[in-house]
Structures are given as structure tokens and as C-alpha cells.
Amino acid sequence: MYKEIYVPVDNSDYSNQACVIGVDVARQFGGRVAGCHAYAAKMHDVRFRQMESGLPEEFRDEDEMKRQRKIHDQLITKGLEIITDSYIDVLEPLCEKYDVELVRRSLEGKNFKVIVEDVNQNDFDLVVIGAMGMAAVKDTVLGTVTERVVRRLERADTLIVKDLDRSPFEHIVVAVDGSAKSLGGLKRAIELAREFGGTVEAISVFDPYFHYAMFHSIAGVLSSKAQKVFRFKEQEKLHEEIIDSGLAKIYTAHLEIAKKIAEDEGVELKTTLLAGKP
């Protein structure tokens, strides 16, 4: 199923766990892993030039500044290349252990932009990325780089690593709304659960409270005459008796379809219907 797995790395705890999971997926499906790190050498060059006006007088001579720029450029570029190689090295022993091919991808530029471009322009099936990186902020559940990458990916599936202590495939929850993509997600989950010995649960959510809130809001602005034209009371009763109960039946039907798909795949599927905000 997944043959080309892409893992952005930065030596953070979440990144290192993403490496383990990415290699594990590649091993199970006979794929390979692309380890990626992005560095911004050009940004450092711009920042250095911006700070030149604050240099001591002896360094402001044009020839001296050219020399300093060259030294800085060499140190930063070479240094960042070494760091990038070292980050990707983390994947090497894992790949060797499980006989998984490792592809190294060193990218220069704004991290999320070059990662997105690299994935979208190539045939990667799955991106395994840590929820946060080295610049993680306390109580944050999703880092800015991860969020920006996930929102911009066009085709590849994404696995965001949030739990450092267990496999993400032990119990897979799939949100089902009857759409082709949600059922496609279910099929992916079933295959992953089968390969990794996990379980799958399909959840469907409908909101029976939305219409109550809407009618309450409308009631506050409609005049008596307008309520009669709108047949407000009849509309409210119709929603209470038919539409809300009908929603439950519709979403129950989505779960029944999901259950049938799982049965055809020989997998037992737990289904859960919830009422509230999805």
C-alpha cells in the first residue's frame, strides 16, 4: 500500500519516533524511506547583511566586509549541510536493521515550503511527521511547521506522530460521513490494522442541536407577522420530529456501509454514533 514514505527529521523526540514508525511502515509494505531535512542558509546570509550596520568600525571596511561575508557564508552553509546529514543519519541504522532503502533529501529554503514542494512534486505515498519539532511550545498540540505542511499536501496521506509511547496502529479511529474519501480512509485503516495487528473503530457524528440554536436565533429577530409567513412553529416542529431523527438514521446508514466494507475485508469493525459538534 505505502511504497514511498517521507519522513522530515530534526532530531526532536517526535521526529525520532516518526523515524521509527516510517521505517516500520516501509518494512511492512516493502517500501523505502526518504529522510528529509530543510535548512535556511540563504536566510542567514540575509540576516548577516542586515546586521552589518551594527558591526564595530574596524569591520565596516568594504573589503573586510566582503571577507567576513565569505567566511560566514562558508561556515553557515557547510555547517548546516553537516547538521542536515547528521539528522538524516538517525534513520540509517533503523533502515539497515530492517533492510529498508534510505533516500537522503537535503533541502535549502523555508522549511514548510520546500517540504511541501518536494512531496507534491514527487510520488510519495505517506508523510510521517512529528506533531512538533525542536521549537515546541508548552501545551501546544500541533507545531506550526507540521500544520502548514499538512494543509498544503495535495496527494500524499499524512501520519502525525503525537504519542511517543505506543504504536499509532494499535487502535485506529476512522471518521465516517459517507463520502468517498472517508470510506477510502476506512480501507486504509483496515489494511494498516491487518498488517500491524491493530483494531479499527468507525465513528460517525451528527449535530441535532444546530437547528435548535438556529431557530432560537431566528425567533429573536422575526416579527409576529414574519413568523406567520415563515410558519415558524410548524418548521420548528418539523425539524424536531423528522429532520433530527432523520439525521441519526442517515449517519447510522453510513456506519452500516462501513461495517459491510470491513466484513468484506474479513475485519471486525466497531461502530459508534455520536451526537454533537463533529
C-alpha positions as CSV (number, residue, x, y, z in Angstrom):
1,M,0.0,0.0,0.0
2,Y,2.7,2.5,1.0
3,K,5.9,2.2,-1.0
4,E,7.4,5.7,-0.8
5,I,7.4,7.0,2.8
6,Y,8.6,10.6,3.5
7,V,9.9,11.5,7.0
8,P,11.0,15.1,7.8
9,V,13.6,15.0,10.6
10,D,15.0,17.5,13.1
11,N,16.3,15.2,16.0
12,S,13.3,16.1,18.2
13,D,11.6,13.4,20.2
14,Y,8.6,13.4,17.9
15,S,10.8,13.3,14.8
16,N,12.8,10.3,16.2
17,Q,9.5,8.5,16.8
18,A,8.4,9.4,13.3
19,C,11.6,7.7,12.0
20,V,10.8,4.5,13.9
21,I,7.2,4.5,12.5
22,G,8.2,5.4,9.0
23,V,10.7,2.6,8.8
24,D,8.2,0.2,10.3
25,V,5.6,1.0,7.6
26,A,8.2,0.7,4.9
27,R,9.3,-2.7,6.3
28,Q,5.7,-4.0,6.4
29,F,4.8,-2.9,2.9
30,G,8.1,-3.4,1.1
31,G,8.7,0.3,0.6
32,R,11.6,2.7,1.1
33,V,12.1,5.8,3.3
34,A,13.1,9.3,2.3
35,G,14.6,11.2,5.2
36,C,14.4,14.9,4.7
37,H,15.7,18.0,6.5
38,A,15.4,21.6,5.4
39,Y,17.9,24.3,6.2
40,A,17.8,28.1,5.5
41,A,21.3,29.1,4.6
42,K,20.2,32.0,2.4
43,M,18.1,33.4,5.3
44,H,21.2,33.5,7.5
45,D,23.0,35.4,4.7
46,V,20.2,38.0,4.6
47,R,20.2,38.4,8.4
48,F,24.0,38.8,8.4
49,R,23.8,41.6,5.9
50,Q,21.0,43.3,7.9
51,M,23.3,43.3,11.0
52,E,26.3,44.7,9.2
53,S,25.4,48.3,10.1
54,G,25.9,47.3,13.8
55,L,29.4,45.9,13.3
56,P,32.4,47.6,15.1
57,E,34.1,50.2,13.0
58,E,37.1,48.0,12.1
59,F,34.8,45.6,10.3
60,R,33.0,48.2,8.2
61,D,35.6,48.5,5.6
62,E,34.1,47.1,2.3
63,D,37.0,44.7,1.6
64,E,36.8,43.4,5.2
65,M,33.0,43.0,5.0
66,K,33.4,41.0,1.8
67,R,35.8,38.8,3.5
68,Q,33.6,38.4,6.5
69,R,30.6,37.6,4.3
70,K,32.5,34.9,2.5
71,I,33.7,33.3,5.8
72,H,30.2,33.5,7.2
73,D,28.6,32.0,4.1
74,Q,31.1,29.1,4.0
75,L,30.7,28.4,7.8
76,I,26.9,28.6,7.7
77,T,26.3,26.7,4.5
78,K,28.8,23.9,5.3
79,G,27.7,23.8,8.9
80,L,24.0,23.5,8.1
81,E,24.8,20.8,5.5
82,I,26.7,18.8,8.2
83,I,23.8,19.2,10.6
84,T,21.3,18.1,8.0
85,D,23.3,15.0,7.2
86,S,23.6,14.2,10.9
87,Y,19.8,14.5,11.4
88,I,19.2,12.1,8.4
89,D,21.9,9.7,9.8
90,V,19.4,8.8,12.6
91,L,17.4,6.8,10.0
92,E,20.4,4.9,8.8
93,P,20.7,2.2,11.5
94,L,17.0,1.7,11.5
95,C,16.9,1.2,7.8
96,E,19.9,-1.1,7.8
97,K,18.4,-3.2,10.6
98,Y,15.2,-3.9,8.6
99,D,16.8,-3.9,5.2
100,V,14.9,-0.8,4.1
101,E,16.3,1.5,1.4
102,L,17.1,5.0,2.7
103,V,16.9,8.1,0.4
104,R,18.5,11.3,1.6
105,R,16.9,14.6,0.8
106,S,18.6,17.8,1.9
107,L,16.5,20.9,1.1
108,E,17.5,24.5,1.2
109,G,14.8,27.1,1.9
110,K,11.9,27.9,4.2
111,N,11.2,24.6,5.9
112,F,7.5,24.0,5.3
113,K,7.6,25.4,1.8
114,V,10.4,23.2,0.5
115,I,9.0,20.1,2.2
116,V,5.6,20.7,0.6
117,E,7.1,21.3,-2.8
118,D,9.3,18.2,-2.5
119,V,6.4,15.9,-1.6
120,N,3.9,17.4,-4.1
121,Q,6.3,17.2,-7.0
122,N,7.2,13.6,-6.3
123,D,5.4,10.3,-5.9
124,F,5.4,9.9,-2.1
125,D,2.5,7.8,-0.7
126,L,2.8,8.7,3.0
127,V,4.3,11.5,5.0
128,V,5.2,10.6,8.6
129,I,5.8,13.8,10.6
130,G,6.2,14.7,14.2
131,A,3.5,16.8,15.8
132,M,6.1,19.3,17.0
133,G,9.8,19.9,16.5
134,M,12.7,21.4,18.4
135,A,10.9,24.7,18.8
136,A,7.9,23.1,20.5
137,V,5.9,25.4,22.8
138,K,4.4,24.0,26.0
139,D,0.8,22.9,25.8
140,T,0.8,23.1,22.0
141,V,-0.6,20.0,20.3
142,L,0.5,20.8,16.8
143,G,3.5,22.8,15.7
144,T,3.3,25.5,13.0
145,V,5.6,23.7,10.5
146,T,3.6,20.5,10.8
147,E,0.3,22.3,10.4
148,R,1.5,24.3,7.4
149,V,2.8,21.1,5.7
150,V,-0.4,19.1,6.3
151,R,-2.7,21.8,5.0
152,R,-0.7,22.1,1.7
153,L,-0.1,18.4,0.8
154,E,-2.1,17.5,-2.4
155,R,-2.0,13.7,-2.7
156,A,0.1,12.0,0.0
157,D,-1.5,10.6,3.1
158,T,-0.2,12.0,6.4
159,L,0.5,10.4,9.7
160,I,1.1,12.9,12.5
161,V,3.1,11.4,15.4
162,K,1.7,12.7,18.8
163,D,2.2,9.7,21.1
164,L,5.8,8.8,21.9
165,D,5.0,5.7,23.9
166,R,2.8,3.4,21.6
167,S,2.2,2.4,18.1
168,P,-0.4,4.5,16.2
169,F,-1.8,1.3,14.7
170,E,-3.0,-0.4,17.9
171,H,-6.4,1.2,17.7
172,I,-7.3,3.2,14.6
173,V,-10.3,5.5,14.7
174,V,-11.9,6.5,11.4
175,A,-14.3,9.4,11.0
176,V,-17.1,8.3,8.5
177,D,-19.5,10.7,6.9
178,G,-20.5,8.7,3.8
179,S,-18.1,10.5,1.5
180,A,-15.7,8.6,-0.9
181,K,-12.7,10.0,1.0
182,S,-13.9,8.9,4.4
183,L,-14.6,5.3,3.1
184,G,-11.2,5.4,1.4
185,G,-9.7,6.3,4.8
186,L,-11.5,3.3,6.3
187,K,-10.0,1.0,3.7
188,R,-6.5,2.4,4.5
189,A,-7.2,1.9,8.2
190,I,-8.3,-1.7,7.7
191,E,-5.1,-2.6,5.8
192,L,-2.9,-0.9,8.4
193,A,-4.7,-2.7,11.2
194,R,-4.3,-6.0,9.4
195,E,-0.6,-5.5,8.8
196,F,0.2,-4.3,12.4
197,G,-2.3,-6.4,14.3
198,G,-4.5,-3.5,15.4
199,T,-8.2,-2.8,15.7
200,V,-10.4,-0.3,13.8
201,E,-13.3,1.7,15.0
202,A,-15.6,3.8,12.8
203,I,-17.2,6.9,14.3
204,S,-20.0,9.0,12.8
205,V,-21.2,12.3,14.3
206,F,-24.4,14.3,13.6
207,D,-25.4,17.6,15.2
208,P,-29.1,17.5,16.4
209,Y,-28.6,20.8,18.3
210,F,-27.8,23.0,15.3
211,H,-31.4,23.6,14.3
212,Y,-32.4,24.4,17.9
213,A,-29.8,27.1,18.1
214,M,-30.7,28.4,14.6
215,F,-34.5,28.6,15.5
216,H,-33.7,30.2,18.8
217,S,-31.6,32.8,17.0
218,I,-34.2,33.4,14.3
219,A,-37.0,33.7,16.8
220,G,-35.3,36.7,18.3
221,V,-35.4,38.7,15.0
222,L,-38.6,37.7,13.3
223,S,-41.7,39.8,13.9
224,S,-45.1,38.1,14.6
225,K,-46.1,38.7,11.0
226,A,-42.9,37.3,9.7
227,Q,-43.2,34.2,11.9
228,K,-46.6,33.6,10.4
229,V,-45.3,33.9,6.9
230,F,-42.4,31.6,7.7
231,R,-44.8,29.3,9.6
232,F,-42.1,29.3,12.3
233,K,-43.8,26.9,14.8
234,E,-44.6,24.3,12.2
235,Q,-41.0,24.5,10.8
236,E,-39.6,24.1,14.3
237,K,-41.8,21.0,15.0
238,L,-40.9,19.5,11.6
239,H,-37.2,19.7,12.4
240,E,-37.7,18.2,15.9
241,E,-39.8,15.3,14.7
242,I,-38.4,14.5,11.3
243,I,-35.1,16.1,10.4
244,D,-33.2,15.5,13.6
245,S,-34.3,11.9,13.9
246,G,-33.7,11.5,10.1
247,L,-30.1,12.7,10.6
248,A,-29.5,9.9,13.1
249,K,-30.8,7.4,10.5
250,I,-28.6,8.8,7.7
251,Y,-25.4,8.6,9.8
252,T,-26.3,5.2,11.1
253,A,-26.6,4.1,7.5
254,H,-23.0,5.5,6.9
255,L,-21.8,3.2,9.7
256,E,-23.6,0.2,8.3
257,I,-21.9,0.7,4.9
258,A,-18.6,0.9,6.8
259,K,-19.3,-2.3,8.6
260,K,-20.2,-4.1,5.3
261,I,-16.9,-2.9,3.8
262,A,-15.0,-4.3,6.9
263,E,-16.9,-7.6,6.7
264,D,-15.9,-8.0,3.1
265,E,-12.3,-7.5,4.1
266,G,-12.6,-10.0,6.9
267,V,-12.2,-7.5,9.6
268,E,-14.4,-6.9,12.7
269,L,-15.3,-3.2,12.9
270,K,-16.7,-1.4,16.0
271,T,-19.0,1.4,15.1
272,T,-20.0,4.4,17.2
273,L,-22.7,7.0,16.6
274,L,-22.2,10.3,18.4
275,A,-24.5,13.4,18.8
276,G,-22.9,16.8,19.0
277,K,-20.4,19.1,17.2
278,P,-18.3,16.9,14.8
